[in-house]
Amino acid sequence: MIVLHTFGKQHDMIDPSPFVAKTHTLLRFAGLPYETAQSDIRKAPRGKLPVIVDDGETIADSTFIRFHIEKKYGHDFDAGLDARERAIAWSAEKLIEDHLFWIWAMERWTFKPDYAKDPAQYFNEVPKLVRPLVERYFARRLAATRHAQGVGHYTDAERELLSKCGLDAIATLLDNKPFLMGASPCGADATLFAFVNVLLSPAFRSPSVMMARGHSNIVAYSARLAAQYFPDYKQKRA
Ligand SMILES: N[C@@H](CCC(=O)N[C@@H](CS)C(=O)NCC(=O)O)C(=O)O
């Protein structure tokens, strides 16, 4: 049995981490049964989630989990795509995971109304007296990470422009197709679905969220895949 280590369901999101939501989606695309366990990043081999444990074998990082599924279970997520289509799908996936993720994550932690709705809740278990200190520690740690990554150097306007360019590119690539590359889901759909589904959570109002809501094909895609693959996770409409 596969056990997926998660942050756990928050609001109506599959998981507050889009990488964890992506891994749920990969497992469901592959039709593999799995269980979930709420976990702690301090115990994760790379200090990050997702992690899966598959019959005693631990695999960390959503992309390596995908490779594991492909190798062990013989499931080619990109079956039916030619080499050029696979290259486009891979590029779109990494545009979302390695570029847009940083912008959207920064907004969630720094846009005050969204911070209050989600990240602030992670500290509910911390005793009230020390909670502000712990929150400040995390805020500083994340700001340092964003600074090192680069996204932390942009002004709000620059970040929003990059987010708009990324969302426009995704909306154009998706067009009115059922899935990113055509009639069937490919590996990159796990990323696209998970990241936009978390972004479009009705809990949020940041500039990127509002821009994403303006793309009717992205909104419809997110709702359609949620209904098809996550009937057990109901998301209210924004
Ligand atoms: N490349 C990794 C990224 C995973 C990742 O960034 N996970 C975040 C949550 S969205 C995390 O666990 N962050 C904890 C930390 O950095 O302290 C993957 O694809 O799984």
The ligand as an SDF file (V2000), in Angstrom:
LIG
                    3D

 20 19  0  0  0  0  0  0  0  0999 V2000
   10.3260   20.0000   -5.5330 N   0  0  0  0  0  0  0  0  0  0  0  0
    9.4670   19.6110   -4.4510 C   0  0  0  0  0  0  0  0  0  0  0  0
    8.8770   20.8500   -3.7920 C   0  0  0  0  0  0  0  0  0  0  0  0
    8.0660   20.5240   -2.5390 C   0  0  0  0  0  0  0  0  0  0  0  0
    7.8190   21.7670   -1.7100 C   0  0  0  0  0  0  0  0  0  0  0  0
    8.3240   22.8690   -1.9890 O   0  0  0  0  0  0  0  0  0  0  0  0
    7.0480   21.5580   -0.6340 N   0  0  0  0  0  0  0  0  0  0  0  0
    6.8030   22.6560    0.2820 C   0  0  0  0  0  0  0  0  0  0  0  0
    5.3070   22.8560    0.4920 C   0  0  0  0  0  0  0  0  0  0  0  0
    4.5500   23.5490   -0.9310 S   0  0  0  0  0  0  0  0  0  0  0  0
    7.4100   22.3270    1.6390 C   0  0  0  0  0  0  0  0  0  0  0  0
    7.3070   21.2240    2.1200 O   0  0  0  0  0  0  0  0  0  0  0  0
    8.0230   23.3380    2.2610 N   0  0  0  0  0  0  0  0  0  0  0  0
    8.5390   23.2240    3.5950 C   0  0  0  0  0  0  0  0  0  0  0  0
    9.7850   24.0460    3.7790 C   0  0  0  0  0  0  0  0  0  0  0  0
   10.4310   24.3950    2.7780 O   0  0  0  0  0  0  0  0  0  0  0  0
   10.1210   24.2830    4.9350 O   0  0  0  0  0  0  0  0  0  0  0  0
    8.3920   18.6560   -4.9790 C   0  0  0  0  0  0  0  0  0  0  0  0
    8.1320   18.6530   -6.1880 O   0  0  0  0  0  0  0  0  0  0  0  0
    7.8500   17.8660   -4.1900 O   0  0  0  0  0  0  0  0  0  0  0  0
  1  2  1  0
  2  3  1  0
  2 18  1  0
  3  4  1  0
  4  5  1  0
  5  6  2  0
  5  7  1  0
  7  8  1  0
  8  9  1  0
  8 11  1  0
  9 10  1  0
 11 12  2  0
 11 13  1  0
 13 14  1  0
 14 15  1  0
 15 16  2  0
 15 17  1  0
 18 19  2  0
 18 20  1  0
M  END
$$$$
